[in-house]
């Protein structure tokens, strides 16, 4: 991967990588003037985005009827500089029709133990807790929690 980050004045920077899709980074003195995420925010969002792409791809291959999907991320940071992440939590929220819990657990496992390079890298730096919620899509915007739990690896990846 090659890229560059260009200063656009104040604390605004434009980053462009191989995709040629620009991203604005910003860290203004006044948070209400923010034009983009800060670098640490992007780290956390990259973690969630990487595993989200894996999990939805795997669930689709397993022919799960997923109607909505999101990964929520929360990162705890050290109080002192450089204020690195010390812990993170990912919550996978899968909404669909008769979504199989075993399929969700296996998709998470494959993502975090085999496919997601962001998780593989960051899990060496700080602990990452994984939880999931499966909701039944009952139509007309109605959802019902079917199950929720903590992901724990139960078998070796094949």
N, C-alpha and C positions, 0 to 999 in steps of 0.2 A: 504494500500500500504506500502510495506517495500522496502527499498533500501539502497544502500551505495554509497559513493563517495570516491574514492581512489586517492591520490596524485601520479602523474607519473613524478614528477620533474618539475622544473621551475614553470609555472602557468598552467600546464596541469593536468586535473583531469578526471578520468573515472567514469561515473555514471552508475549504473545498478539497475534497479527496478524489479518489479514482472515479467515483460516480458522477462527478461534476455537479452535484447538487449542493448549493451553498447552504451553510448553516450560520446563523448569527449567534455569537456568544456575547453576553453583556453582563456587567457587574457594576451598575450605577450606584452612586451614593444614595440616591432616592429610589427605593425599590419600585415605586409606582411608575417610574420612567423606563423600566426594563423593556428591552427590545428583543431579548432572546434569553435562553437558559445560560447559566454559568457552567463552567467546565465540570464541576463536581455533580451538578444536577444531570448533566449529560451522561456521566459515568453510571449513575443509578438508572437512568432511563435506558441506557444501552443494555444494561443487565436485563431489565424487564423486557425490552424489545427483542433481544436475542432469544431468550427462552420462550417468549410468546410465539415467535415465528416457528420455532421447532414444534411446540406443543400443538398448535392449531394444524400444522401440516400433518403430524402424526395422527391426530384425531380424525382428520378428513380421510387419511389412508385407511383408518380402522372403521370407516363408514359410520362415524358417530354423527347424529343429527344435531349439530351445534348451531344455534341461532344467534348467540351472542357470546363473546369471549373477551376477557380482559385480564391483565396481570397488574396487580397493584404492588407498588414497591415503597418501602420505607427504609431509609438509611439513617443510622445513628452516627454522629460524628464526634470526634474528640473535641474537648473544650479548648485545647491549646493548639497553636500553629504547629504543623501545617493543617490541622483539622481534618485528618484523614477519616475515612469511614472505619468504624470499629465493629459494626454489626449491621446486618440488613435482614429484612423480612420481605418475602414475596408471597402474595396471595393470588392464586389462580382461581378465577371465577368463570365457571363454565355453565352456560345456560343452553338448554336444548330439550329435545324430546327423548326420554328413555336413555339418557347418556349413562354409559356403563362406568362405574367407579374404577374398576380394574383397568379399563382403557385409559382413564385420566391419570391414574397413578403410574401406569407404564409409560405414558407420553412424558410425564414430568421426569421420571427416572431416566429415560433415554436422553432427554434434553440436558439435564444437569450432569449426567455421568458420561455422556458420550459426544453429544453434538454441539452444545453451546460453548464456544471458546471464551466468551465474556465471563460466564459463570466459572468455567475451569480456571481462569486466571484470577478472578477476584476471590474465589473461595480459598485461595492460598493466603490471601491478605487479611481476611476477616470472616467470621462465621455468617452463614446465610441460612435462615430458617425458611422452610417452605410449608405453606398451608394451602388447602384447596376448599372450594365450596362448589357444589353441583346444585343447580337450580333447574326445576322442571318448568319449561315454557308452556303455560296453560292457555296461551292465546290472549289476544286483546290486551297485551301489556301486563298480564298477570303472571307472576313467577312465584314458585314455592320452593323453599330450601329442601332438598332431598337428603343431602349428606354434606358434612364438612369434616375436615380432619387435617392431620399433620402428615406430610409426606415422609415416609421412612423407606429406605431401600429394603426389599425383601428377598431379592434374588440377584444373581449375577446377570449382567447384560450379555445377551447372546450375539 
